[in-house]
Amino acid sequence: MFGQNGSQRISRRAFLNGVAGAAGVAATAGLVGGCVAPAQPGAVTGGQGNQSLLEVYTLIPAFFMEMGMADATELYNEQIADRGVRIIAEETPDGWETKAMAMVREGNVRWSASGYSQFDHQWRHIQQGLAQPIDDLLQSSTVPWARDHQNSFLYESIYETTRFEGKTYFIPMKLNIFMTGYRQDHLEAAGYETLPETWDEFEVMLGKIKEKLSEENVVPLAVRKDIFRTLGIVFTTFVENPYDENAMLKIDSEEFRECVKMFKHWFDAGYTNLQLMQDPMPDWQKGNVAVGFDSHSWIRIGRSVWGDDKIQGALPPKTDASNPWRTWVHVDSSFVFSGAPHPQEGLDWLLSMLGPEGAPADRHWSGTLTLSGMPVHQNQYDRLLVNGTASPELAKSYEAVPTSTLVPMEAGKYLPIINVKLIPWLERYWGGEVELETAMQNAIDEIDEEVEKQIV
């Protein structure tokens, strides 16, 4: 039901009925199914006085169309109507990477920009030749903040995630600060008003929740399989920088082993279980889970069922109360296609929709707070989190950004492999089938083997 970013998948039929009817947003069956138009995108003749209109095709996943990118695109089209340019946003089809790479090779690229590149896919999109450097395009853009792009973000570390080997490739489309989402009433039943500050205290709380609520079939803790959703969040609180000099997650460190052993104790004590780990979201929605570590979507989904009073959020606990707040933080972004037919127009669309100000940007960033993600610009942060009606834990979560290490782009070389190879071995360890060293060594060997296959 929910994809890798905790987002509910929107059916193609629902999408077509919902947003494809808006002018300038095309997701017709022919375009999505074949991904190739009868002619190369470009100038068309039509409208009043047979004026030439430049149609610029772009990609947006259906979920983010619904989140606000479709509306933001329409607002941008209104702004540029007198320029003879129109952005036509198409729903990102299944298998788009393979089809786009073929277009790049053949010099027949349909799309000029993509509104979404998942954080751990960005390195791959560069290696595949899909994303092009945009430094020159930023300098030639007429969008006001383009030339000072690097100074437009809340934190320099956000800008750094957009760069590879000294070049800028991406425009951030949302910040993701991972948190603890919990049932306030379950904590109160165990004698707690707020989430404990340290892991030692947190473990005591899990025991009390089990003691008080086990007869109501409440599991104290949900563990999710994605490395960045639970285990990765907790591990970031154990070290100042969870990545080595090659941007590899430090899974071969003593701190990581200590983190994994802490989870083992929680499994052994019955504070969580492997069956729940396969898909904890339904149980969270039913009220059968007390606490989970995840993106803010976990909290939003819980509130959609149980209301604001019963679902609360906070940054994850620490190994020591004197430590600064730390958590998993990553940036999802957007890019201009290599060989794009209209790269400048594609970039200007991204800059206007994902920028710090203006009607298109206001619509996009408002949408992130309702469905997925958070702002990356100061004035959008002020507008939505400080002066707006956003949940208070969102503003609080930003305290962890300066003291956390944002996922570096090069980590995308390893994270998808770690997710596939490490988690199954840890499940066997947590389930008592193998010892920790056996699980870790086998996982590391398999990860190293896969990494060697994809070295570019």
N, C-alpha and C positions, 0 to 999 in steps of 0.2 A: 504493500500500500504506500509506503514511504520510501523515497529514493535516498541516495547517499547524503544529501544535504538535509534530510529530515523533512523534505517537502512532499506534499501529497501530489501524486501524478494526476494531471488533468487529461481526460480523454480527448482524442482528436475531435470527436463529435461535439463534446462540450465546448471545446475551444472554438470550433468553427461557428457554433451557434452563438457563442458569447462575444468574442472580440474580432473575429475576422470580418464582420460586417462593417467595421469602422473603415472609413476611407483611408487609403494608404497602408493598411495592414492586410497583407495577403497571405492566406494560408490555405488556398484551395487545394483540393485533392490532387489535381494535376501537377501543381508545383511541388507539393510536398512529396508525392509519390515518386515522380520522376526526377525532381531536383534540377531539371534542365528546361529552360524556356525555349520556345521556337527560335528566338533571336537573342543575340548578346544584349544585355541591358545597356541602355543608353538613351539618347534623345529620341523622343517620340513627338509626333505632331498632333495637336488636338486642342480643344478648349476654344476660348474666345480668340478670334482673329487668327486661328491656326498657329498660335505661338508654339515654339519648341519647348518641350518640357523634359528635363533631364531626370530620368527615373533611376534612383540609386537603391539597389537591392541589398538588404542586410538580413541577418539571422538573429532570432531571439527564441530561446526555449519557451514552450507554452506556459509553463509555470510563471516565468518572469514577465511574459506578456500580461498575464492576469494580475501579477503583483503591481503593475503600473507602467511597465515599459511601453506597452501599446499606447496608453494614454499620453505618456511623455513624448512619444514619437509624433503623435498627432498635434500636440502643442508645439513641437518644434517645426512641423510642417507649416503650421499657421504663421510662425515667425519668419520663415524663409519663402513664403508664397510668392513674393515679388522678385525672387532671384531665379525663377524658372527651374527650381530643383525640388524634387519630392522624394522623401525616403519611403521605401516600401519594405516594411518589416515582415519577413516570412517566418513561420514556425520552423525551428530547427528540426530537421527530420532525423529519424533513426539512421545510423550509419553515415552521418554527415562528414566525419573526418575522412573516411576512405574516398567518398565522392569528391570532397574538396581537394584532397591531395591529387587526384586524377586531373581535376580542372587546372590546378597549378602547374602540373607537368605539361599539360597540353596547351597552356597559355590561353585558357578559355574560362576564366573564373567568373562565376555569376555574381557572387556577393562581394561587397566592398568592405564590410565589417561584421563582426560578431559581437553581440551584446553580452556574451557570457563565456568565460573560460574558467573552469573549476581550478581551485588553487593548486592541486596536485597534478593537473594536466598541462599547466602552462609551460613547463620545461619541455614536455613532449611536443606541444604545439610549435615551439621554436625548432626543435630537432626535426620535426616532420616538414618544416618549410611552410607551415600554414600562417604563422604570424610574422609580420615584417617589422623592422625597426621604425619608430615613428618620430625620432628626434627632429628631422628636417621638416616633417609635416607639422609638428608642434610650432616650429619657428615661423612657418608660412601661414598658419591658421589666423583667421580673423576673430576667433572666439577670444574675448578679453583676457582670460586667465591662462591661455595656452602657453604663451612664451615664458610665463613664470610658473609653469605647471608644477615643478618640483617643490615649490614653496606653498602650494595651495592646500596641503594636507595637515591634519591635526598633529601628526608625528612624522618625522623624517623616515622612520622605519617603515611606514606605509609606502612611501615613494620608493624605497629600496627594493621592495618586493616586485616592482614593475620592471626592474632592470636586469640585464644579463650581459656579462662581458663588456660592460661600459656603455651599453646601448639601452634605450627605453623601448619596451615592446607592448606594454599594457596600460590601460586606463582602469583604475579600481572601480568596481561597480557595487561592492559592499564589503564591510568589515564584519568579521565573525569572531566574537569574544565568547568563549565557552564557559558555561556556568553550572551551578548546582540547582536543579529544579526539585522542589519537594512539596509534599502535602503538609500544610501548616497544622491541620487538625491531627494528623498522625504524629507529628513531633510533639504537640501539646499532650496527646494521650500518653506519651512516654516521659512527660515532665519537662519539655523544652519549649521555650518561646522562640528561639532563634537557632540557626545552624551553629554547631560548635566551631571553634576557630582552628583547632589542630586535629590531625588524623587520630591521635590517641583518644581524644575526647569524642571524635566522630564515631570511632569503633565502639566505645561505651554506649553511645546513643543507639547504634544499630542493635546492640544486644537488648536494650530496653524496649525498642520498638517491637522486636521479635517476641519478647516476653508479654507485652501488653496486647499485641494485635494479631498474633499467629492464629488464634481461633477464628478471626475474621478473614483469614486467607490473605493477609497483607504481607508481602515480601519486603523486608526493609530496604533492599538496594537492587536496582536494575543495572546490569552491566551490558553494554552494547558492543557489538563485534568490531565496528570500524575503529581502527587504531586511534583516530583523532577524537572519538566521541567519549570514551570512558578511560581506558588505560593511558592514552596519550595525555589527557587532561590531568590526571593524577600525577603522572610522571613529571610534568612540567613544574610541579610544586616541589620536587625533590632536588632539582638542580637549577643553577642560574641560567645555563644555556643547554637545552636538551639535544643540540646538534653538534656534530664534530666538525673539523675543518673542511670536510667534503660535503657538508650539509646532510649527512646521514644521521638519522635519529640514533642516539646512543644506546642501542639495545644491548650492546656488549659491555655495559658498565655495571659497576657494583650497585649504583643507585637504582638502575632499572631492575636489577634482580631483587633488590629490597622491595621495590614497588610491587613487583609480581608476587613476591612472597606474602605481602600484605593482603593482596587479593585472595591468595590461596587460603589464608586464615579465614577470610570472610566467607569463602565457599564452604570450608570445613565446618564453620560455626553455624551454617544455615542462614546466613544473612542474605544470601543470594543463591542462585542455582543455574546450572547449565541449560536447563529447559527454558527458563525465562530469557536467558541470553540470546536465544535464537531469534526472538522478536518480542521485546518487552513493551512495545507501544500499545498493543491492545489492552494489556493488563494495567498500564498507566492510565489509559482512558477509562477503564472500568473501576479505578480506585484501589487496585490491588497491589500497587507499588508505592512506597513511601518516598524514596529518593532516587534521583538519577543524575548522571553527569552528561551534559550534551550541549548542543547549541541552544540559543534562546527559543528556538522552535519547539523544543520539548516543553518549555514553560507555556508558550502560547497555546499549544495544542491542549495541554492540561486545563488551562483557563477556559478554553472554548467549551469544555465539558463541565467543569466544576466551579467556574467563576473565579474572580480575582482574590477573594478572601481566602479560599482554601489552597490556592497554588501560589507559592512564593519562590523567589530566586535569589541567589547569592553567589559570590565567587567561591571556588572550592577551598576547603581547608588547607592548612600549611603543615609542614613537618615541625615547625617551631613558630610560636606566636610572634617572635621578634622578626621573622622573615617578612620581606615585602610581599604583596599580593602578586601571584603569578598564575597564569593559566595558558591554555592552548589558544593562540590567536592566529588566524589566517585571513588572507585577502583574496576574494574572488574578483576577477577582472574581465576586461573586454579587449578586443584587438582589431587591427586592420589586416585583412588578408594579404598575403604575398600575391603579387600580380593582380591586385584589385583593380577593376575598371575605373573606379572613382575613389582613390584612397583619401584625398583631401576632404571630399564631401562625407565619406564614411567616418573619418576621424572627427570632423566638426560636429557630426551628429552625436557621437559618443561624448565629446567634451561638453556639449550643451545639455545632454540628458543626464550625465553623471557628474556635472560640475558643482561648484559651490553655491550658485545662485541662478535665478531665473525660473519661469513657470515649468519648463520640462524637468529641470532638476528637482524643484520642489515636489512635483508629482512622483518622481522616481523614489526619492529618499523617504517620502512619507509612506510609500508602499513597502519599503524594506522593513519598516518597524511593525507593520501589520502581518507580515508573512515570513521574511527571511533576511537577516542582516541588520547592519547599523551604518550610520553615516561615517564618512572619512574626512569631511571638511568641518572647520570650526563653526561657521555660521549655520550649517545644517544641524550640527550638534546642538548649538544654542537654541535654534528655532524649535527643534523637535524634542530634545531631551531636557534642556534647562527651562525653557519657557513654554514648552508644549505639555501634552497630557500623557507622555510616554511613561511606562512603568518605571518606578524609581530605581530598581535594580540595574536598569540599562545604563543610566548615568554613572552609577557606582562602579559598574564593571570596567569603565574606561580607566579607572585607577590602576588596573593591572597592565595596561598596554605598555607604558614606559619601562616597566620592570620585567616584562615578559619578552621572550625572543619570538618575533613573528616568524612563521614558517618561511624559510628561504625558498626562492623559486627552484633552486637546484635540488631541493628535497624531493621534488616530483620524480626524480630519477629512481628513488628508493621506496617512497611511501606506498604506492600501489602494490609493489612486490611484498613489502613487509606485511601489508594487510592480508594478502593471500597466503603467505607462507608461515608467518609467525603465529597468528591467532589460532589456527587448528592445533599447533603443538602446545600452546598455552592451555587450550581447552582440555587436552589430554593430561597435562600436568595438574590443572585445577581439579580435574575429575579423578585424580589418583592413579592414572594408568602408567605414568612415567615420572622419573625424578626431574627436578628443575634443570640440572646440568644437561641431561639427555635432551630435554625439550629445547633448551636454548641452543645447544650445539647443532642439533639437526636443523633447527629453523635457520640459524646463521649460515650453515653450509648451503642450504637450499636458496637462501636469499642471495648469497655471493654468486652462486651459479647462474641465477637469473640476471643479476646485474651485469655479469660479464657478457651475457648474450646481447645486451642492448647498449653497450658502450659505443659511443659515436666517435 
